[in-house]
Amino acid sequence: MTIYFLDKVTRMNNVFYFFLILFIATACSEKENVALSAKKTTNYARFLSIRDEKNGIYIDIKHPDRKNKEYKFFIKKTSSGSIPKEYIEIKRTDPSFIVFSTTHIAMLGQLNQLHTIKGTCARNLIYNTEIRRKIEANKIFDFGNESTPSLEKLISLKPTAIIYSGFSAEFSKNKELQKLGIITIPNFDWKESHPLGKAEWLMLFGYLTGKEEAAKKHLEIVQEEYNRLKKSVQGLLKFPVVLSGSKMGDFWYAPAGESYMAQLFKDAGANYIYKNTKGTGSLAYSQEKILVDAKKADFWINPGSPSYELVKMSNPKASFLVPFREKKVFCYTKDSNKYWELSAIHPEWFMADLIAIFHPSTSKKSNLYFYHSLD
């Protein structure tokens, strides 16, 4: 009898432990499934994160200069779904936008979504001919200056969202627009320190318009070509010394060592003279320091003017630089609009230009996309 009782207890314990293990395994499996369902769609961007989950799309934007400041947006996948706490809902049925940067125009253009643009600013800086024609035909409104847009006009256009560059803490009319249900979205692509991170802001426009697959496909092509080009120069024995930037007022402004441009120089096989400096913005140095540091420079990139004559007029001491004397100065200022509008989504074109400049014997390019040798 005692043996039977103990055997029964043992079997009951076994059943208990079986279900306990099954419960734990199921719970772990469910957690794993949740983790797997949260598909992060950006790899290089520091200030943009998009998670495509079963219940909806989470868009998280971090402010690059204000710690703990985030902008959170959510796109529902089903009409019955709920909006997560702290998130603002974005509806993408018949989307329309007011965009305050030419890079935004290029990103929507890449996705064949130019028809969604209702307003923009600074028409003289726009490269896209279709947008310029629509502005002239009054089909797209030109706000002129991003910092002082007409509130009445913003409201009358009734956009799905206003996308701005985030130069200031908040959009100037943000509170008034929020009360009217108009969403404002900051775009910090210009603060990214990696060229591919800057390009990944295309995913924001992809999800806002329902063209996320087209955005992913473009980025896959861009990343593959960028990394192929990067690999093509890694085995070279000599990297040319490069100076970048120009003199404005009393200072020479050059990209800091952790900046977007410094990363491009490194990946294109160049030895940038300020590669070891800190920061992602610009360095401000005296002309005298530049002349000393750039003694061994082979190339000068981005002098701020399209001709040697104009460079010398604005900065007579530039003639002391070796690249100036040897005619090895390159810039994008012959067509600045093209550069500023398209280079963000085509860092592989940017990279190809730099490799063709720094390592012409390894490049198959006969023409440059953005850059030109100074006249």
N, C-alpha and C positions, 0 to 999 in steps of 0.2 A: 504493500500500500504506500509506504514511504517512498519507494523507488518510483512508483507511478506518479505520485504527487510531484516529486522533484523533476521527473521527465516532462511533466506537463508545464511546470514553471519554466523549465529550460526552453521548451518549444514556444511558449508565450513570449519569453524574452527575445528569442530569435526573430519572431514575427515583429516584435516592437522595434528591434534594431534594424530589421529589413526595411520597415516603413520609414524609420528615421533616416537611414542612409538614402532611401529613395527620395524623401522630401528634400534633403540637403542637395542631392544631385540635381533634382528638378529645379530647385531655387538657383543653384549655380548656373544651370543651363539657361534659365530665364534671364539671369543677369548677363550672361555671355551674349545671348541673343540681342538684348537691349544694346550692349556695347557695340556689337557688330552692325546693328541697324543705324547707329549714329555715324554716318559716312562724312568725314571731314573732307572738304573739297579743295582746300588750299594747303600747299606745302611750304612755300617760300614767303608768303605774305606774313608780316608781323602784326598788322593792325586790322586784318580782316579774317574772320573765321566763319565758315558756313557749314552747318550740319544738316544733312538731308535725312530726316528720320521718318518713321511710318506715319506719325500724326501730323507732320508738317516740316517746314524748312526754317531753321533757326539761323538768323544773320546777326553776328556779333561784330561790332566795330569798336576798336579801342582808340581813344584819343592819344596821339603820340606824345603830347606834351603835358597832359593833365592826368596824373596818376589816379587810377581807379575810376576814371570817367569812361563810361561805355554807352554805346547806342545799340539798342536791341530791337530787332524786327522779326516778325513771324509771318509766314505764308501758310495758310491752312490748306490741307490736301482734301479735306472733306468739309461740306457745309455744316455738319453737326459738330465738328471739332471745337475745342475750347482754346482760348488764347492763354499761353503760359504767363504767369505773373511777371511783371516788369517788361514785357514785350509789347510792341506796338504792331498791330495787324496791318499787313500790306495786301491789298487785293490786286491780282494781276489780270482780271477780266478787262479787256480793252485798255491796256496800259498806255499812259501818256506822261511825258516828263518835261520839266524845265531843267535844262542842264547849264551849269555855269563854268564849264571848262571844255576846251577843244578836245582833250583826251576822252571826255565822255562821249563826244560826237563820234570819235573814231571807234570806240567800243560798241556803240549802238550800230554804227555802220558795218562793223565786222559781223554782226549778227543779223544784218539785213533788217534793222529796226529803226532806220532813220525817220520813217513815217510817224513814230511815236513822239517825236520832238515837237513841242508846241512853242518853246521859247528858249533863247540862249542869250549870250552877251558878247560884246566886243567883236562885231562882224569883221573888222579889219584884221583880226588874228585867226580867222577861220580858213582852213585849207580846203575843206570839202566843197566842191563846186555846187552840188545839189542843195546843200544847206544855204549857201550864199544866194542861189537863185530864189529859193523859197523866202528868204528874208526880204529880198528885193521885191518879190511879188506879194509881200505882206501875208504870207501863209505861215510864217514863223515869226514870232515877235522878238525883236532885239532889245534887251533891257539895258544895253550900254554898259553900265558898271555893276558888277556883282554886289558891291557893298551898299548900294543905294537903289535897289529895285523898287518899282512902283507896287505898293501893296494892293491897290485896286486892280491892277493888271494881273498880278499873280492870282488873285481870287477869281477874276473873270475867266482865266484860261482853264481853271478847274483841273489841274494835273493830278495824276496818281501820286506823284512825288516830285519834290524839288531836290535836285542833287547838286551839291555845292562843294567847293574845294576844301573847306574847313580851315581857311587861313586864320579865322578868328575863333573864339570859343564856341559861339553859337551863330546860327544864321540870323541876320539882323531883324527879321520879322517873325522869328520862330514862334513866340508866344501867341501872337495874333492869329497866325496860320493854324496852330494846333487847335485853337478854339473852334476853328471853322472846318476841322477835320482834314487839313492838308498836311501831308507828311514831308518833313525835311530830312534828307539823308546826307551826312558828310562823307566825302570821298578823300581818303588820305593816301591815295596811290603815290603821290609826289613825295611822300615822306618815307617810302620804302627804301631800304638800303641794298636790296638785291634786285637786279633787272627782272628776274623771273617772278619775284614777289610783286613788283609793280604791275606786270602783265596779268597776274592772277586776279586783279580787281575786275577783270572782264567777267568773272563768275558772278559778281554782284549784279551786273546788267543781264547776265544770262538767266538768273533766277527771277529777277524782276519782270522779265518779259516772257518767261516760259521757254527760253531758248538755251537752257543750261547744257544740253547735250552738244549743241553747236559750239558753245563756249569751251567745253571740255575738249572737244576734238581739236579746236584751234590751239589750245594750250599744249596739248600733247605734241602737235607738230612743231610748235615754237620751242618747247623744251628739248625735244629730240635734236633739232637743228642747232640750238644754242650749245648744247652739251657736245655735239659732234664737232663744232667749230672750236670749242674750248679744248677738247682733246687733241685737235690737229696741231696745236702749237705747244703742247706741254713738253714735247721731247726736244724742242729747239735749244741749241747751246747758248744762244745770245738773245737777251731781251733788251730792246732799246730803252734808253732812259727818256722819260716823258715828263714834260712840264704842262700844266693845264691852268686855265683861268686867264684873268686880265686885270689891268689896273683901272680902278674906278675911284676918282677923288684922290685921297691920300694913301689908299691901300690897294694891294693886289689881293684879289679874292680867288682862292683855289679850293677845289674839293678836299674835304677832310678824308683821312685814311679809311674810315668805315662807311664811306658814302657810296651811293649808287655808281657814280663815275669811277671811283677808285676800284670798285669791284669789277667793272667792265674792263678797265685797264689791265688788271691782274689776269682776268680770264682771256683777254686778247693777247697775252704774252708780252706785256710791257712792264718796265720797272719804273713805276710812278714815284717821283722824288719825295712825295709826302705820304707814302703808303703806310708808314708806321705811326702816323698821328691819330689821335682819338677824335671821335665825333662823326656825325653823319651829315653835317651841314657844310658851311664854308669856313675856310681859314682866312684870316685877315693879316697879311704880312706887309712889311715895308718893301718898297722897290729895291732897296739895297740888299735886303735879305734874299730876295728872289734872284738877283744877279749873281750872288755868291752860290746859292744852292743849285742853280740851274747851269753851272759852268759846263757840266758834262751832258747836258740834255741833247738828245738827238732830234726830238720832235716837240712841237708846241701845238697843243690842242685847245680850241675854243678861245681865241684871242678877243672875241667880241666884235670884230669888224671883218668884212669880206675881202679887203685888199691891203697890201703892204703899205700903201700910201696912207690909208685911213688909220691903220694901226700906228704908224709913225707920227701922224698928226696928233693923235690922242695921247701917245706915250713915246716921246722922242728917244728915251733910253732903251726902248725895245730893240733898237738896232744893234745893241751890244750882245744880244742873245744869239747863240750859235744857230739855232733853228731859223731865226729870222734871216741871218746872213746867208744861210745855205738853202733858203726857200723850202723849208720843211715845216710849214705852218698850215694847219687845216681847221676849218670851221664849218658850221651848219648855217651860218647867217645869210647865205645867198637865198635860202628858202626856209626861214625860221619857222613859218607856219606849218610846213610839212613835217619838220623835225618834232616840234612840240605836240602836234596832233597824233602822229603815227608811231613815234619811237617807243611809246609806252607799251603798245600791244605787239610791237615787232622788235624786241630786243635782239633777236637773231639777225635782223638787218643791220642794226647798230653794231653788233659784234663783227659782222662780216666787213663792214666799213673799216673798223679799227684794225682788223687783221690785214686787210688789203693795204692800209697805210703803213703799219709797223713791219709787216712781213710780206712784201709784194711778191716775192719769189714763191711763196706757198699758196697764194690766193689765185683763184681762177676768175675773179671778178674783173671786168674791164671798166665798169662804171660803178660809182658809189651811190648808195641810196640817199643818204642825208648829207654827207660831208663833201667838201670841195677844197682843193688847194687854193690858197689865196691868190688873187690876181696881182 
